[in-house]
Amino acid sequence: MKWRSAKLSFWVAAAGLMVPAQAHAGDFYVETGVGAASIRNGQALFGGFMTAAPPLDIGLTLGFFYNLSSDSSDIQFHLGIKDRCTTGAASGLQQVLNIPYPVVARADFGRFYISAGVSPWVFTRQGSLMSLSYNQRTGGISLLGEAGLLWRVVPYFHLALELGTDWVKPGGSITGFSPSPAATLALQMRFFIGSGSGGPGDGKHKFDGWRYPFGIEIH
């Protein structure tokens, strides 16, 4: 029930971001990604099932962001929400860490970006990735750090190579962070909502086209 309540709050926040106030076209975007993941030093959170450095597994992300800056700004500041799901195999079973972040702040510099977030919701499960039977870590908190290289393909679609890390403080009798961290190197896809550009259109940040770095920049 707690997991469903947290997820409901997450999607309500997502719906709120989709209602812009005097927004420019293209200010809102949906971001999703998949990549290689590793849950390091997760023994305290997952118990004896997890080793300090398990083999690489799969990480999934889904986010909703809104651009708070004007089109002429050199640095774009984005605010959004993001859900990160990280898996790791241990003792023949799949361990799953799911963290919905209700607040993520991002600074976009055109070619790269950095993000930070915090969440009071830490969910784990053992078994299938698609199962909804998650357990909430009471008193837990997670810190998010991201850095990405951005390929601004066309106004309505961008690609990024992103390194994201979750630093989880389980709370309770456990001191310190575990995992430290849960990391994902993922290919991210941004889909912009609106009929205009997906970023500044005054020439400060050009669009690369599909043949980048061999193509011609789109102004």
Number of C-alpha atoms within 10 A of each C-alpha: 10 13 17 12 9 20 17 12 13 18 15 11 16 19 11 9 18 16 11 13 7 6 15 19 15 20 24 26 23 19 19 19 21 19 20 17 25 24 31 19 19 26 16 19 21 19 9 11 17 22 18 14 14 17 13 16 17 19 26 21 22 17 19 24 23 23 23 14 17 15 19 14 14 14 16 19 18 19 18 22 22 23 17 21 21 27 28 25 21 17 11 8 13 17 23 24 26 23 27 25 24 21 16 22 18 21 17 20 16 19 13 15 19 17 18 17 20 21 19 20 21 24 21 21 19 20 16 13 18 7 10 10 16 20 16 19 17 14 12 19 19 22 19 24 19 19 20 21 19 19 21 25 21 19 22 18 20 22 20 22 18 22 20 23 25 27 19 26 23 21 16 10 7 12 10 13 21 24 25 17 20 24 25 29 22 22 19 22 20 22 18 23 17 15 11 14 19 27 30 23 16 11 10 14 21 19 25 20 20 14 10 13 10 9 10 12 17 15 15
